[in-house]
Amino acid sequence: MERALGSVRRVWNGRRAWLGRFGRSDRGMTTSEYAVGTIAACGFAAVLYKVVTSGPVLSAMQSLIKDALDAKF
């Protein structure tokens, strides 16, 4: 186990050294990555909204909530 951990540390330290040589770090996203991520999240939210508000899904959710509220304890 310790041997494998040492190997992982060597690889990680080598990667950090390589990134340091080129003046680049692996911290955070750039502005363009934020823009693409935001657009993707908005697109996913729009698709999810359309699916959830569609007739079959809406009636299934209403049925599920009605059954849960009418449950006998």
C-alpha positions as CSV (number, residue, x, y, z in Angstrom):
1,M,0.0,0.0,0.0
2,E,2.8,2.4,1.0
3,R,4.6,1.6,-2.2
4,A,1.6,2.5,-4.3
5,L,1.0,5.7,-2.4
6,G,4.6,6.7,-3.0
7,S,4.1,6.1,-6.7
8,V,1.0,8.2,-6.8
9,R,2.9,11.0,-5.0
10,R,5.8,10.9,-7.5
11,V,3.4,11.2,-10.4
12,W,1.4,14.0,-8.8
13,N,4.6,15.9,-7.9
14,G,5.9,15.5,-11.4
15,R,2.6,16.9,-12.8
16,R,2.8,19.9,-10.5
17,A,6.4,20.5,-11.5
18,W,5.5,20.3,-15.2
19,L,2.6,22.8,-14.7
20,G,4.8,25.1,-12.7
21,R,7.4,25.2,-15.4
22,F,4.9,26.5,-17.9
23,G,3.4,29.1,-15.5
24,R,0.1,27.4,-15.4
25,S,-1.8,26.0,-12.4
26,D,-4.7,23.7,-12.2
27,R,-6.8,26.0,-10.1
28,G,-10.3,27.2,-11.1
29,M,-11.9,27.8,-14.4
30,T,-11.3,30.6,-16.9
31,T,-14.0,33.0,-18.0
32,S,-14.8,31.1,-21.2
33,E,-15.2,27.8,-19.2
34,Y,-17.6,29.6,-16.8
35,A,-19.6,30.8,-19.9
36,V,-19.8,27.4,-21.4
37,G,-20.7,25.8,-18.1
38,T,-23.4,28.4,-17.5
39,I,-24.9,27.9,-20.9
40,A,-24.8,24.1,-20.5
41,A,-26.5,24.4,-17.1
42,C,-29.2,26.7,-18.5
43,G,-29.8,24.3,-21.4
44,F,-30.1,21.3,-19.0
45,A,-32.5,23.3,-16.7
46,A,-34.7,24.2,-19.7
47,V,-34.9,20.6,-20.9
48,L,-35.6,19.4,-17.3
49,Y,-38.4,22.0,-16.9
50,K,-40.0,20.9,-20.2
51,V,-39.9,17.2,-19.1
52,V,-41.3,17.9,-15.6
53,T,-44.1,20.1,-16.9
54,S,-45.1,17.7,-19.7
55,G,-48.5,16.1,-19.4
56,P,-47.6,12.5,-18.5
57,V,-44.9,13.4,-16.0
58,L,-47.1,16.1,-14.4
59,S,-50.0,13.7,-14.0
60,A,-47.7,11.0,-12.6
61,M,-46.2,13.4,-10.0
62,Q,-49.7,14.6,-9.0
63,S,-50.8,11.0,-8.7
64,L,-47.8,10.1,-6.6
65,I,-48.3,13.1,-4.3
66,K,-52.1,12.3,-4.0
67,D,-51.3,8.7,-3.0
68,A,-48.7,9.8,-0.5
69,L,-51.2,12.3,1.2
70,D,-54.0,9.7,1.2
71,A,-51.9,7.0,2.8
72,K,-53.4,5.2,5.8
73,F,-51.1,4.9,8.8
